[in-house]
């Protein structure tokens, strides 16, 4: 009788935990590195390929030198050029209904390259914020940089920014950090009035965990 009680107790514990753990998914993002995150609810999706709306958007804003360099490399279609540029990212999360999206990029250290110090990571986040003001069509950029913990990361900083792009309000959240001998960049861009999307992003960031295999 006692064994049966213990068995059913164990099964109940497993079933109680299963719904929580099933929400997390893992994605390969680097050499022997996986990113775990909670799957966002619909209409958000996660994919290793960029969404069509983001490809079109990037294609529409390519600069002549980028198009010329692509033509020399045998790439003539602007959308193919956009896909090539977006391919540096290992993962995308997006809401096709609102255009909100997250780009996730992990870049391994080169041979002999030293890991960054905390100061270097913080400075990189600050420079990213300062660089917004020099982007075409961006005005009124307001930025804030602060430390932001990501599970499994050695160092990570967060950049919050609000600005107008061609007169339309935009919200940006960027997390820059270092983990498992990889720099990582998690960049969210969405409409300035997209409070629901920002809530999804905050939940996703809180669930992020980086593991070296």
C-alpha positions, 0 to 999 in steps of 0.5 A, spaced: 500 500 500 505 504 501 509 503 495 502 504 491 502 511 495 509 513 493 508 511 486 502 515 485 505 521 489 511 521 484 506 521 478 502 527 481 509 531 482 511 529 475 504 531 472 504 537 476 511 540 473 510 537 466 506 543 464 511 548 466 517 545 463 513 544 456 513 551 455 520 552 454 524 550 448 531 550 446 534 553 440 542 552 437 545 558 437 552 557 436 558 552 437 555 547 442 551 553 445 543 553 446 538 558 448 532 556 452 526 560 452 519 560 453 515 559 447 511 566 446 503 565 445 500 566 438 500 570 434 507 571 436 512 565 433 519 563 433 523 561 427 530 560 425 528 564 418 526 571 418 519 573 417 517 575 410 515 582 413 521 583 416 525 581 409 520 586 405 522 592 410 529 591 410 529 590 402 526 597 402 531 601 406 537 598 403 542 603 401 545 604 394 552 601 396 549 595 399 545 594 393 552 595 389 556 590 393 550 585 392 550 585 385 558 584 384 557 578 388 551 576 384 545 578 388 540 582 384 534 581 388 533 586 394 529 581 398 535 576 397 540 581 399 535 583 405 535 575 407 543 575 406 544 581 411 539 578 416 542 571 416 547 573 421 541 572 426 540 565 429 533 566 431 527 570 430 521 571 434 515 576 431 508 578 431 506 578 423 500 582 425 503 588 428 510 588 425 514 587 432 520 582 432 526 580 435 533 578 432 537 574 436 545 573 434 550 569 437 557 571 435 563 566 437 570 569 439 575 569 434 581 564 436 586 568 441 581 573 442 580 575 450 573 575 453 570 582 454 570 585 461 564 588 464 566 595 462 567 593 454 560 590 454 556 596 458 560 601 453 557 596 447 550 597 449 551 605 450 554 605 443 548 602 440 544 607 444 548 613 441 548 610 434 541 610 434 541 618 433 545 617 427 540 612 423 537 615 417 530 617 419 530 617 426 529 623 431 528 624 438 532 618 441 531 617 448 536 611 451 537 608 458 542 603 459 542 598 465 545 591 467 540 586 466 541 579 468 540 573 463 541 566 466 547 563 464 550 569 461 557 572 464 555 579 463 549 582 460 546 589 459 540 592 457 538 598 452 531 601 452 530 606 447 524 610 444 524 614 438 521 616 432 522 613 425 520 617 419 515 620 424 512 614 427 514 612 434 518 606 435 520 602 442 527 598 442 529 593 447 536 591 446 540 586 450 548 585 449 552 580 453 557 575 453 556 567 455 560 561 453 565 564 449 560 568 445 557 575 444 550 575 444 545 580 441 537 580 443 534 586 439 527 587 439 523 593 435 516 594 435 511 600 435 511 605 440 504 604 442 505 596 442 504 595 450 502 588 449 508 586 445 512 589 450 509 585 455 511 578 451 518 581 450 519 582 457 516 575 459 521 572 453 527 575 456 525 573 463 525 566 461 532 566 457 537 561 459 544 560 455 547 553 456 554 550 453 553 543 451 
